[in-house]
Amino acid sequence: MWTPESIFLEGIRDLGITRFRKLELAEANSIKQLIEDKFAERGTIYRLFERLIVCSGMLVFNKQAWQWFRDYPEPSSVLAFFEKDGKSEVKNKRIEHMFEFESIKDLIDVYSEGPIYTIYITNRHYDYLLAYTVEDSIIAAGVAMDWLDARLMQEETSDTAR
């Protein structure tokens, strides 16, 4: 059975990317909890991106918006994680692992190998959270909202120029 993690690891292997690391589960869950506390509403909504939208996020529907992440101005390493399968035996641990890449470009190259799952991206300062969902939406929280707003204006300008 495939999982987002297995597809991701396959992409890493196929691209020959070596500048990444897989965080231990305890560290990954600790980081995810910090992110949820900062950006997401608590409650009965299961998926993190839905809680981001309700609480603090900016939502845009665009099938190819995940490619915009390549242009996100992040000079430091980035963290990526996924939603855990809802059928998980450990309901409160909704992620499998987290990956750290030296550059957002490497991360997006890997994701482009099989963009069929929801992905979350942040940095070690946790000052933003970007998400791309299987519903073809991009969500930005924290300082990434300004970036997404500017990106949307750029898209509108290029559409108008055509």
N, C-alpha and C positions, 0 to 999 in steps of 0.2 A: 504494500500500500504506500502511495506517495504521500508526502507531507510537504508543507512549504519549506521546511528545513532541508529535506532530502533534495528537492528541486534546486534550492539555493546552493547546497553543497555540490551538486552536479554541475551547476553553472560555474562555480569557482574552479572546479577541476577542469572543465572544458576550456575555460579561458586561461588557465595556467596562472591564476592570481595567487601570489604568495604573501602579499602584504595585508594580511587580515588575521584576526584571531577570534576564536569562539570562546565566549565568556562562560564561566561555570554557571550552572543553574541558579545557585544561591545568589551570586552577584547579579545575574540577569533579573531575577525576581525582585531583588532589592531596588535596582534601578527602575524597573517598571513601576514599582509602588511609589517611588519618589515622583515619577512622571505623572502617574494617575493623581496623586495628591495635589500636584501643581496645576494640572490642566483639565482634569475630568471631573464631572459630577458623579457623586456616589448615588447609588440607587439600584433599581431593578434592571436597567438596561445592560445587556450582556456585553456587547461589543464596545471596545474602547473608542473607536471612531464615532460611534453614535453619542457617547457621553461627551466627547470633545465638542461636537456640534452643538449640543444642548447647552454646554457650559461656557466655552470660550473660543470655539473655533470658527474659522471662515471656510465655507464649503463652495466648491466649484465642480460642475460636471463637465468633463472633457476626457474622452477616451484615451488621448495621448498625453495627458498632463503629467503622467509619471516621468516622461522624458524631460520635462522642465526642471526636475530635481537636479539634473546634471549641471545646470547653471546656478544652482543655489550657492551663494558666496560664503562657503564654509572653508576656512583655511586650516582647520584642525581635523582630527580624526572624527569619524561619524559612527554612530551605533545604529544597527538595524535589528528589528524584531518583528514577529508576526503574531496574529491571533492564534491561540491554541484551539484545537478542535473542540467543539462544544461537547463531544462525547468523552472528553478526557476523564480518566478515573480520578483525577485530582482537580476538582472544579475550580478551586481558588487559585490554582497555578496555571494561568491561561497562556503562558508562553513556553516554548520548548527551550530555546536558547537565544542568545543575542550574539550578534557578530559585530566586530569593530574593524573598520577599514581606515586606512591612512587617508583616503580621499573619497569624496562623494562620487566622483567619476567612476572609480573602480566598483563601488557599490551598485551604481545604476547600470554599469556594464553587465554585472552579474544578474541583476533583476531582469534586464532585457532578454536574457536567455529563456525566461519562462514567466512573464508577468501575469500569473493566473491566481494570485493570492494577495491578500491585504498585507501591506508592508508599512512599518513605522520607522521614521528616521529622526534622530536627535544627535546632539553632541554631548561631550562630557560635562558641559556647564548646565545642560538641560534647560536652556533658555528658549528653545523652540521644540515643536513637534510637528513633523510633516507626516501625512498618511496618504496612501493611495489605496483605494478599496476595489474589491472585485465588482462593485457597482459603478465603476468608471468615474469615481469622484476623488478629488484631491481635497484634503482638509489641512489647514495650517493653524497652529496655535502658537502663542507667544510672539517672539520677534519675527517669526516666519510669516505672520499675517501681513506685515508691511511689504515683504518681498512678494507675496502672492498678489497683493493688490497692485503693485507696480508691474508685475508680470502680466496681469490681466489688462492693464492699460496699454502695455506694449503690444499684446495680441490684438486688441481693438484697433490700435493705430495701424498695425500692419494689415489688418483686414480692410480698413477704410482706404488704405493706399492702393489696394488692388483694384 
